[in-house]
Each structure stands twice: as structure tokens, then as C-alpha cells.
């Protein structure tokens, strides 16, 4: 039911209208004769507070506010993949054709193209009994993604007719006979963004999301359907880390949300992604990607909506049975939008001016992640992994957004400005980061990679922590005060840092490392450590052991192509044994 009111107050993106008694919370409204898009976020009697997703300059009191009678929703159907939307799912490429490079206020363009024909192949027949979530047919959306057309949730019935051929997204392809009469199904459905899509069952996060990034996969893994945060100061590599995860993570679909990011960074993403080759298929990465661009100069209210738009689209592909990875860059800008709107609503501020409900809003967002069994008669398993960047002011993670996020997520990849200044990338600090999924994923790693994977990982972590303690001793009394064993530990830890954890995002081979290659790298470093320890106990010189030529070859192993790692690994093992044993003979003489 629509409602028409009049503007009585304007405060930036916040508009207050009277006469809106028949409207509901979260209804979409059209403001003034310019038809600016807004959403009701507060109701007092017949007064509605509306956050407007467009610039409000020039609005005056007395102008009309019209409720459309439905909450903010996204269009879900063929055409999502490879599209670039703004925060409220307006297609930026279509808008550019209509209004040029600058967004015009009040422009109304459908999210999905109405004039494009899609080839629909039905997978059900007349007389079949269907319920919400069941697949009625497929559309080849790109060369990579097969789009599954599903019965909208909340609808069930018997197939009365089903068609095949080429259709527009709003053409009827199936008619269901329901308890309430006939229901026509099209290739498209709509879903309110602030409401999570239902599922049949949530599964345990016991499968890893393999990323090809060594510090992540080995030390701080994320599960499929897991949630992770990447906090870090300016220049520490949050965006590049998320780009790497988007390119290389073992996900079928990528949803990338540029939430309040700098325009030039978003431009890099928009220019770079279409040119990136998907390593799994050899096609453009955009053929399995949805981009949502809401830069820092766009209206602040739309920034708040962009994360909900993105995660609803991600849930839709999850329901098809795909593994989806969502990157939100950054949730701090989203929280700043919440703070600004809260201030304009004159709500009681919480810590540092953020609204008191900051933690619950963050939880509502991250809790929509998970590995689930979708609704419907067929058990389809899909997963939605959420990776959110956090940009704490001055790099101080004790601020409210970082702390509220850490209470929710299970993986913390803490970026360190000191590592970034040393050109160590990814600048994830191995002493402060953690993953609470490690124990849950242990069985998978033991079964699919190596039975001793967890023991090798534990040794790596132990050496890195011991190095940190030994560095304090070295600062006080110098390296010469250390025993031979401790000096070797320092050398091995340096090898772990420089040869294993340091990874070049822009190197053709080093940008991605398979789990098998990671295992070989770990074993080579620890094998050298063990054999050097034995040699040192038998009288070998520490300086000579540290300077062996095989150490440099171990460091260069990460640049070995995947098809050559087996032979190179065996060759290096022989060289490690030969060179370390030679130091013992010379020492004995």
C-alpha cells in the first residue's frame, strides 16, 4: 500500500516526511518530483525518517515523498555475472549510456537488462511437485557460470506448464498450480536485501577455502562458509590481499563490494578484473564476478545499503549450490555511514560516536555467511565465505569497528605497517593473526594433503615465536651470546619469513602456490633445519652451515613451475643431505 507525505525537514541525506502513517519500516520511497530513491529507517507516528541514496541538494520542505509499498529489494536472475552495480543495484554501464560519466539524480534504470534474450532449458516436466528453492531449468549465463532458475522461496505447487527456448528475464517460463491459484514464474525473482535468504540446514565449517596464499592456507586458513577480517593501516595491503583472494580462492563466484573506497582504487578493480585470466578456465575473471562500486564520493546512505545488496546477490548464487566468496572493502567505511546516519537521527551515540547497535549490525552481516544445504527437494550444498577489510584510523585496532568485528569473525589476518615498510607482502603479522578454524580443518588437511601437515605447521609457528623471543635477547647481548642451536633457529625462522611467508602478488609463478607445493616448501625448510642441527651437534661451523648454496636454492623453489616441483624437490633433498654432511667431515678434520 503506497503512502504520500510531505517533507518537513532535510538534514543532508536524511529527510523527514509527515503523513506517512500507512508506510512501513524499510519501505522504499521516491522523494520530490526528481524521484530520488530513499528508504524509511525510522517511524514516529505519521512521521517517517528517510535515508536518501542520492544527493539532496536543492530539495525543499513541502515536496512529496511517495512510498512504493515494498522494502528495498534486488533483482536476481541472468545478467548479474560480469555486471557492475552501484550500492543500490543500479547498473553503472547502462547509466553511463543514458547520462554520461556522471550519475544523474533520480535516474531509474532496471538492474537487469530487459531487452536481452536468454536460452532457457527446463529441468522439470508438467505434473512435477515443486517447492521454494527447486531448480526449474538452467540458463548458460557465461561460458563459466550455469545460472539455475529456482522457484522463489515461499511458493510451492505443481507444474502446469513449462517452456523452453529464448526468453527475456521478465517472460513467463513456467506456471505453477498453487493453493492460491496459478503462479507465473519468470527467469527473475526479487528479494529484500535486509532479510537473509532461507536454507534447509547449516553445515559445519570443516572444508578449507584454498586461496593459494601461503600465509593463509598454511598458518591461518579460512573455511568454506567462514568469515575473516583483514584489519590494517593505510598502505599495508588490504586491497591487494583481497584482490589476490578474489583472483585465486577456490570459489565459483566472486562478489566484490567496494564500500566507500577511494575512486582510483575502485577504478583499478574495474579496469583490472576484465583483463585477468581465470586460472581454472582460461577465461576472463569477470565471467564469474559481480562488482558493486560505491566510492567514497557517492552518497553516504547508499554505502550503508551496498553491503546488503552484495550479500543478497551472494546468497542467491550460494542457493544454486555454488561456492561464493564475498569481499567487502571496507566495513569501516560502512560503519562510518552508520555513524553519520545515526547522528542525523539524533540517536544516543555509543563509543567514539558509533551507534549503540554497531555490533549487532556487523553480526547480522557476517552471520549470513555459511556452508548450507539449500531449500528445495534436491539437497544442494553451497557456501558463502565473507572476507571483510577493516580500516582502523591510524592502524589502531582497539577502535570500536575492529573490536566489534573481531568478536564475530573467526579468522584475523592482522596487517602490519612495519612489515609493509620492509616490503614484506602480504604484510600479515604471524604473531598477532589467528584462525579459529584450524582444528576443524585438521582432518581435511591430514586426509587431502599430508598426515603430518598439522605437525609441520605447528613447528613453523613454534620457530617463528621462538625467533621473536630470541630477537629480544640479541638486542640485549648480541648474536654471539646465542648457542649454536638458537642461531640455527634464527636462520630457519628467517628462511620461513623470507622464502615461505613472503609472496609476490605480481610474479607469474609465485602469485599462487598449490597445497602440494606448499608442503614441499615446508618440508625443505624443516629438513635443512634438522640436518643442520645434526651437523652442528657433530661439530660443523654455524657460519658455514648458514652460507651453504642449497639455502638459496630452497628460497628459489617458490619460483619453480608447478609441473617441475616433484623433480626439483627430490633434487634439493639430495643436495641438503650432501652439503650438510660435507660440513661435518670438514669440521671433523
ABEGO torsion letter per residue (X at the ends): XBBBBBBABBBEABBBBBGAAABBBGBBBBBEAAGBBBBBABBBEABBBBBBABBABGBBBGBBBBBAGBBBBBBBEBGABGBBBBAAGBBAAAAAAAAEABBBBGBBBBABBAABBBBBBBABBBGBBBBBGBBAEBBBABAABBBBBBBBBGBBEBBABBBBEBBBAABBABBBBBAAEBBBBBABBBBBAABBBBBABBBBBABBBBAGBAAAAAABBBBBGBBBBBBBBBGAGAAAAAAAAAAABBBABBBBBBBGBBAAAAAAAAAAAAABBBAAAGBBAAAABBBBBBBAABBAAAAAAAAAAAAAAAAAAAAAGBBBBBBBOBAAAAAAAAAAAAAAAGBBBBBGGBBAAAAAAAAAAAAABEBBBBBEABBBBBBBBBBBBBBBBGGBAABAAAAAAAAABABBBBBBAAAAAAGBOBABBAAABBBAAAAAAAAAAAAAABAAAAAAAAAAAAAAAAAAAAAAAAAAAEAAABBAAAAAAAAAAAAAAAAAABBBAABAAAABBBAAAAAAAAAAAAAAAAAAAAAAAAGBBAAAAAABAAAAAAAAAAABBAAAAAAAAAAAAAAAAAAAAAAAAAAAX
